Amino acid sequence: MATVAVLGTGLMGAPMARNLAKSGINVRVWNRTKEKAEPLRADGATVAGSPAEAVEGADVVITMLLDGDAVRAAITAAAPGLRARR
């Protein structure tokens, strides 16, 4: 089964993560404000404490963040958890 990391669980990211989890995909979520990610636990998502934790071992990484600066910051923080391309 694929593992998908969703970085950013706001207005668009949360529904995306919820739909993925409800379809049986292993989903890990992270949000700068952890409280926004927490409700996704009830839908089967794992809430990560950091971007690196969210992406560790993930097959797919989705970013749904405010702007380029936010994406850059999240991916920079996620980099230690990313694996080499297969």
C-alpha positions as CSV (number, residue, x, y, z in Angstrom):
1,M,0.0,0.0,0.0
2,A,1.3,3.5,-0.9
3,T,2.1,6.0,1.8
4,V,1.2,9.6,1.1
5,A,2.5,12.6,3.2
6,V,0.3,15.7,3.1
7,L,2.1,18.8,4.2
8,G,-0.5,21.5,4.9
9,T,-3.9,20.6,6.2
10,G,-5.8,23.8,5.8
11,L,-8.9,24.4,3.7
12,M,-7.7,22.3,0.8
13,G,-5.2,20.0,2.3
14,A,-7.4,18.5,5.0
15,P,-10.2,17.4,2.6
16,M,-7.5,15.9,0.3
17,A,-5.9,14.0,3.2
18,R,-9.3,12.9,4.5
19,N,-10.4,11.5,1.1
20,L,-7.1,9.7,0.7
21,A,-7.3,8.1,4.2
22,K,-10.9,7.1,3.7
23,S,-10.0,5.3,0.5
24,G,-7.6,3.1,2.4
25,I,-4.3,4.9,1.6
26,N,-1.8,5.2,4.4
27,V,-1.7,9.0,5.0
28,R,0.6,11.0,7.2
29,V,-0.2,14.7,7.7
30,W,1.7,17.7,9.1
31,N,0.6,21.2,9.6
32,R,2.4,24.2,11.0
33,T,-0.4,24.5,13.5
34,K,-0.7,20.9,14.8
35,E,-4.3,21.5,16.0
36,K,-5.5,21.8,12.4
37,A,-4.1,18.4,11.6
38,E,-5.4,16.6,14.7
39,P,-9.0,16.1,13.5
40,L,-7.7,13.9,10.6
41,R,-6.7,11.2,13.1
42,A,-10.4,10.3,13.3
43,D,-10.3,9.6,9.6
44,G,-7.3,7.3,9.9
45,A,-4.5,9.7,9.1
46,T,-1.3,9.7,11.2
47,V,-0.4,13.2,12.5
48,A,3.3,13.8,12.3
49,G,5.2,16.1,14.6
50,S,7.5,17.4,11.8
51,P,7.7,17.5,8.0
52,A,10.6,15.1,8.2
53,E,8.5,12.6,10.2
54,A,5.6,13.0,7.8
55,V,7.6,12.2,4.6
56,E,9.8,9.4,6.1
57,G,9.2,6.4,3.9
58,A,6.4,8.1,1.9
59,D,5.9,7.2,-1.7
60,V,4.2,10.5,-2.5
61,V,4.5,13.9,-0.9
62,I,1.8,16.5,-1.4
63,T,2.2,20.1,-0.4
64,M,-0.8,22.3,0.0
65,L,0.6,25.4,1.5
66,L,0.1,29.2,1.3
67,D,3.0,30.2,-1.0
68,G,6.4,29.4,-2.3
69,D,8.1,30.5,0.9
70,A,6.0,28.1,3.0
71,V,6.7,25.3,0.5
72,R,10.4,26.0,0.6
73,A,10.4,26.0,4.5
74,A,8.4,22.8,4.7
75,I,10.5,20.9,2.1
76,T,13.7,22.1,3.7
77,A,12.5,20.8,7.1
78,A,11.3,17.5,5.4
79,A,14.6,16.9,3.6
80,P,16.1,14.7,6.3
81,G,13.1,12.3,6.0
82,L,13.1,12.1,2.2
83,R,14.5,8.9,0.7
84,A,16.6,8.5,-2.4
85,R,14.8,8.0,-5.7
86,R,14.3,4.3,-6.6
